[in-house]
Amino acid sequence: MLRCTFVILLSWILLIACSPSSEKPNELAPEYGQLTGIPSIDAISRDIQNDPSNLSLYVARCEAYSAEGMLKEAEEEARQLWERDKTNWKSARLLAWAYFDNNKSKPAIKVLNQTLEIHPDTLHLLLLHSHMNMLVQQYDNALISAEKVLKLAPANIEGLFMRGLTLKFIGDTIGAMNNFQTAIELDADYSDAYMQLATIFSAKREKIALQYYDNALRIDSTSYEALFGKAQFYHQNYTATNGMLSKAKTAYEKTITNHPQVPEASFNYAMLYMEEKDFEQAFHFFDVATKYDPSFGDAYYFKGLASEKLGNFEAAMTNYNNAANNNDRFGRAAEAIERLKYQLAG
């Protein structure tokens, strides 16, 4: 999820600076960070050299490290910022995200716990604490922090969302729905809540799910999650007479048009054609899926099966072998290879 449920904004007002060593001291003084060869980062480092008291530059460099995938550097920058003043909740939040991005959930939550002892009523910290605990499945702690947010600010949208999400994960679907519904009553454009409600009703196979998907699409007409979710709902519920088959095809095509690089939509669309015994179309969309994800074992397997149904045994064998080399779930590809060998030999 990622910071998938909501965006926690980083403050540009941090009161400290960091000083990693430099590999090129003649070009950049050591206390201002080493050059990386990445223009976006090096430009900030040079700006820091020219304006060392501009506090927002240090935050910008930390964020730039993270954006470039330099997670260790981002963590070190954030850690030094925080250690200069452990009472600064903004630097604590920055460090917590840096730790979490670097797969260090325990240190991230520890920093938040320490800072919450100093700033127990800071909503941004409580929300992040709830969010991170939810992600590591510490649902009791996630719920406690969400409840604290709502005690301080009963109409806090993100607090309602976090409480709803946590309740959903612990199995209280009705409680979750009530929180998501309250969130969208307070903010009619809160797409994450619409998506959660759509997912819940979709699992129940209730048509109201489509209304929630449409509301999410009203906010973002290209949302992959909403487009794909809507296509899946039609796919899972179509019959020969209810008209959902054509709607499923239209929804999948719209999803693929907007997100051609995401292989799951093409794979699911191909599976629909397999169900309809249209093996040529199925082969085509399995092929699209494997082009965008060359390690998609299931797509190779069904691509092989479609080839076999079309009588193209050589292509079937190639795809079964590709499946066997890419996560052959349940040993299906290996069994198909042996079956096809026997059939060809006969």
C-alpha positions, -999 to +999 in steps of 0.1 A: +000+000+000+015+019-007+020+053+014-011+040-004-039+051+019-031+088+023-002+113+018+015+126+049+031+159+039+067+165+050+074+200+064+100+222+049+107+238+082+133+217+099+158+233+123+189+213+116+214+203+090+235+171+083+272+166+074+281+134+056+317+131+043+326+141+007+345+121-018+353+153-038+364+179-012+377+202-039+343+204-055+320+203-024+329+208+012+324+176+033+299+192+056+275+197+027+273+161+014+291+143-013+284+146-050+265+117-065+265+123-102+227+127-101+220+163-112+188+167-091+207+158-059+240+175-067+221+208-075+206+207-040+240+200-024+255+230-042+226+251-031+234+240+005+270+250+000+259+285-012+231+288+014+239+266+044+213+283+066+184+275+042+168+248+062+144+235+036+173+224+014+182+196+038+147+182+037+147+185-001+179+166-004+166+138+019+135+136-003+156+136-034+177+107-021+145+088-015+131+096-049+162+083-065+161+050-045+191+060-024+174+049+008+205+045+029+215+081+021+180+093+028+180+075+061+214+089+072+203+124+063+171+121+082+188+104+112+214+132+115+186+158+113+167+141+141+197+135+164+204+172+164+171+179+181+150+149+192+122+171+203+115+182+168+084+162+157+088+171+120+123+156+118+111+125+137+084+121+111+109+124+083+132+098+100+103+074+106+095+074+069+131+070+059+134+040+082+102+025+069+112+030+033+144+011+041+124-019+055+131-009+091+097-008+107+107-014+143+131+016+144+105+037+126+078+030+151+103+034+180+111+069+168+074+077+166+068+063+201+096+084+216+084+115+199+048+109+209+059+110+245+069+146+239+041+155+215+012+132+225-015+153+207+002+159+174-022+146+148+004+140+120+024+118+143-006+098+155-018+093+120+016+081+109+018+058+139-016+043+131-006+039+094+027+022+101+013-001+127-015-011+104+010-019+076+029-042+100-003-058+112-001-044+147-038-036+145-044-029+182-018-002+182-031+012+149-066+014+163-055+031+195-037+058+175-066+063+152-090+066+182-067+093+197-068+113+165-106+112+165-108+121+202-088+152+194-105+159+161-137+140+156-142+151+120-106+142+109-110+124+076-077+105+077-084+094+113-118+080+102-102+063+072-075+047+094-100+035+119-121+021+092-092+004+075-080-011+107-115-024+116-117-039+082-085-059+087-096-072+121-129-084+106-153-057+118-168-050+083-198-030+095-176-008+117-153-002+088-181+007+065-195+032+089-162+050+092-157+051+054-192+063+049-187+091+075-155+101+057-172+106+024-201+124+040-175+149+053-155+149+021-174+139-011-141+137-030-123+113-006-116+086-032-098+061-009-130+057+011-150+052-020-126+025-031-127+007+003-165+007+002-164-005-034-141-034-025-163-044+005-195-045-016-178-061-045-168-090-023-205-093-013-214-092-051-237-063-045-243-039-074-239-008-052-201-015-055-204-001-090-217+033-077-186+035-054-163+027-083-180+053-104-175+079-076-138+071-074-137+075-112-155+108-110-126+120-089-099+103-111-112+090-144-079+071-150-076+054-116-063+019-122-078+005-090-113+018-098-112+008-135-098-027-128-121-032-098-152-023-120-140-047-147-135-075-122-170-069-107-186-073-142-164-103-149-172-121-117-209-116-120-218-119-156-243-144-169-256-153-203-286-130-198-276-101-175-256-081-200-225-078-178-203-097-203-201-068-227-197-044-199-168-065-185-151-064-219-156-026-222-143-021-187-112-042-193-104-025-226-107+009-209-084-003-181-058-016-206-060+015-227-053+037-197-027+014-181-012-008-208+019-015-187+000-032-159-001-069-169-029-080-145-057-064-165-046-080-197-043-114-179-078-111-164-092-101-197-076-131-213-091-153-187-125-140-196-119-150-232-107-185-220-141-189-202-158-179-234-136-204-254-123-176-276-088-189-276-074-165-302-083-134-282-072-152-250-038-159-265-035-123-276-041-108-242-019-134-224+008-124-249+003-087-239+007-097-202+039-116-208+054-088-228+049-063-200+060-089-174+084-115-188+083-134-155+045-138-154+044-176-149+006-179-149+003-159-180+028-182-198+009-213-186-025-201-199-009-187-230+004-223-236-030-237-229-046-213-254-020-223-280-028-260-273-065-254-278-057-237-311-036-267-322-003-249-321+016-274-300+051-260-307+040-226-293+023-244-264+055-262-255+075-230-256+050-212-233+048-242-209+085-242-206+085-204-200+059-210-173+080-238-157+109-214-156+089-186-140+071-197-108+053-228-120+025-227-095+010-261-085+034-278-110+008-272-138+033-263-165+055-294-157+024-316-160+014-299-192+048-304-207+047-342-199+012-345-213+021-326-245+053-347-249+032-379-247+006-365-271+033-355-296+051-388-294+018-406-300 
